[in-house]
């Protein structure tokens, strides 16, 4: 499937935990893959970060030696873990890989996906602030690019459903953009996503009811309807809206204009875990 997408002129990427990668698989990926993203889970190895990250480092080196184009790491921060080790992790990755690694992404666990099922895993406001300070120190000392989703976590994320990109899951379902794609079918039971076994990717991209709905703004409620940046923001994150309000058409609660903004502060400042996971079950 990746090969067909690449031959059709699409940019291809795969997100993997890296556990099943080997040199033979990496050799197959080199021709057809634009981006290899490995999600590293160093909290499994907190007693020996260097040894735990070794396998991921070796995968990137092999991919680049074989002619791979772009390799990135992605790290997710959880409440009460890893943030105290983030400094060490970044230093190890930079020292071991240098320019072989194109970037490293750092993001807090989100209120969807694993975070939806386990709200206690999502880091607090204070933890996010501490992680942001670590990232800034790292940037001052190393040239490796950091995609920082921590510092901007409390800002409104543009709704990109239908504007660029799709994710295809192993069962063939096509999900919009890259935001929490593995959570969509679980959360949005009232939404029927298209499947490659039934339609072509071109037909899905052009004619999907879900994509076409969110490409527009007719579904907006207030304050989005009256907002001067409505066309740029497009309502903000649909997943944040759904998991915090139970309504996928409401304004992103991370927006200060949203009537639901206080739920964000209750969760991150006051540790009110009842805010998340109360809807959609």
N, C-alpha and C positions, 0 to 999 in steps of 0.2 A: 504494500500500500504506500509506504514511504517512497519507494522507487518510482511508482507511477506518478505521485505528486511532484517529485523532483523533475522527472522527465517532461512533465506538463508545464514546467517553468515556475512552479510555486516554491517559495522558501520553506524549507523543512526543518523541523526541530523535534527532538525527543527529550522527554523528561523521565529520568530513571533513577532508582536508588542505587544503581551500579552493581547490585549483588550478583546479577547473572551475566555481567559483561566479561568477555575474555578477548584475547587478541584476534581470534577468528571473527567474532561478531563485530569488533571494532573495524576490522579490515572491510567487512561488508558495508558498514556504515559510511566509510570514508567517501565513497563515490556519491552517495545519495543524500547525505546529511549536511545541512548548513550549520546547524548548532547542536552540539551534544551538551545537554544540561544534566549534571549529576546532583541530586539532592543528597547532601551528606548529613548524617545523623550522629554527630560526635557525642551527644549526650549518652550514647551507649558505651562510650569509651572514656568517660571523664577522668578515670584514674590513669589513663595512658593515651592522651590525645594524639601524640605523634604516631604511636603504633596503630591507633584506630583509623587515622586519616590516610595511612600509608597506601591502602588498597585504592582509594579514590585518586590519590596522586599518581599512582602507577597507570591507572586507566587514562588519565589525561596525557601523560607522557607518551603512552603507546599510540593513542589517537593522533597526536601531533606528529610523531615519528612516521606514521603510516600515511601522512598527508592530509589529515583532518583539518578542516577550516577553522571552526570556532568551538572552543570548549569553555564552559562556565560551571561554577559551583553555585548551589543555592542552599542557604542555611536558614532554618526556621527556629525562632527563639520561643521557648515555652516558659511559663511562670515558674519561678523558683529554680530554674536549671539553666546551665550553660552560659548565661550572661556573665557570670563571674569568671568564666573561662574563655570568653569571646576574644579578649586581647591575645591570649596564647594561641588560640586557633588561627586567627588572622596572621600572626607572625609566622606560624608553621607553614601555612599555605603559601604565603608570599616567598618565604625563604626556599621552600622546596621546588616551587614551580616557576616563579618569576613570570617572564613573558609568555610561557606556555599556556598559562591560564588567562583567558581574555577578560574575565571579570568574575566577581563573586557577589552574589545577591544575598542581602540580609533582610529578613522580614519577620515580624512577630506572628505568632499563630493568630489566625483570623476567626471571627465569629461565625464561620461556616466551615464545612468539611469536618475535620477532627475537632476543631474548636466548638462547632455547633453541638456535637455529641458530648464534649467534655469542656464546658466553659471554664472550669478551674485551671485548664492548661494555658489560657490566654494571659500573657504578661500584663502586669499592672502599668499604670501611667508612669510611675517612678522607674520601673525596670526599663521601659522603652526609652526614657530620658537618659538613663545610664548607658544603655547600648548605643544611643546616638552619640554620646560623648566619646565612647571607645572608637566608634567609626571615624569620627573627626580626627582623633589622634593618629589613627592608622593612616588616613589619607595624607597627613602631614609628613609621614616618614616613608611611605611606599608609593610607587607609581601605579600599582595594579588598580584597576577601576572597581569601585564598589557601587553596586546598584542598591542604594539605601532606601528601603521601604519602611524603615523604622521612623526616621525623622518626619516623614510625610504621612505617617499612618493616620493621624488625626485630622487630615485634610480630606476634602471631598474628592473622590475618585470619579473621573469622567465615565459616564455610561458609554461603553464602546460596543455594545451588542449590535452586531450587524454592520459596523463601520469598517472593521478590519479583523482578519484572522478567525479561524475556527479550531476547535480541538475535536479529534475523533477518538472516542474511547475504544477499548479492545472489542466491544460488542458491535461497533459500527455506528453508534449514536454520535451525531454531530452537535457540538455545543458551541455557543457563541464566545468569541474572544478567549482570554486566558484566565479569567477570574474564577477560581474555585470550580473548574469545570467538572471535577469528579463528584461535586456535591449537587449538581443541578437536578438530576433525575430524582435524587432522594428528597430534596427539598420541595421542588416545584411539581407536586404530583398533579396539579391541575393543568400543567403545561405539557404538551406532547411534542417531544423533539423528534426530528427526522433521522432516518437511518440509511446508511449507504447501501444496505442490502435491498432497499426498496426504491431509492432514488439516486441519481448521480449527484456528485458534489456540486456541479454547476447548477443543477435544478434546485438543490437545497439552498445554495447561496442566493439565488435570484428569487425563489418563490416561497421560502419558509415563512409560515405565518408568524412564528416567534421573532425571527430576524426582522421581518418587514414592520411588525408592530413597533419594535423598539428603535428602529431607524428613524421613526418620526417622533413627534412630540404630542400627538393628539391624546395620548393616555395620561398626560401630566395632570396632577392635582395642584392646588395651592400648597406652598408658595411658589412652586415652579412656574405656574401659568403666568404669574406677574413678574418673574425674575428677569432682570436685564441680561443675564448671562445664560439664559435658558438654552439657547442653541449650542453653546459651547459645552456646558455641563451635561445637558440632556438628562437631568434628573439624578445624576450621580449613580453610585453602585446599586444595582438591583438586588444583589445578594444581601448587602447591609440593610437595605430597606425591608427585605422579606424577613430576615431572621430577627430583626429588632421590632418589627411592627406587625408581621403577619400579612402584609399587603405589599406585593411587588410593584405597585404603581405609586406608592408614596415617595416623598422626597427622601433622599439619603439622610439618615439621622445624624451623620457626621457634619452635615451643614448646619451652621449656627442659626439659619432661618427656619430650619425644620421644627415643627411642633413636637417632634420626638427626640430632639437633641439632648434633653435631660437624661434620657436612657443611656446614652453614651457615657455621660459623666457619672451616672449611678454605677455603671459597671466598672469603669476603669479607675474611678477615684474612690468609690465606696465599696467596691468588691461585691456588688449585688449580683450574684450569679443567676438570679431568677430572670433577669432581663433577657438572656440569650437562651434559646432552646425551648421557649415556651410556645412557639408557633410551628405549624406545618407538620405536626406529628399525628 
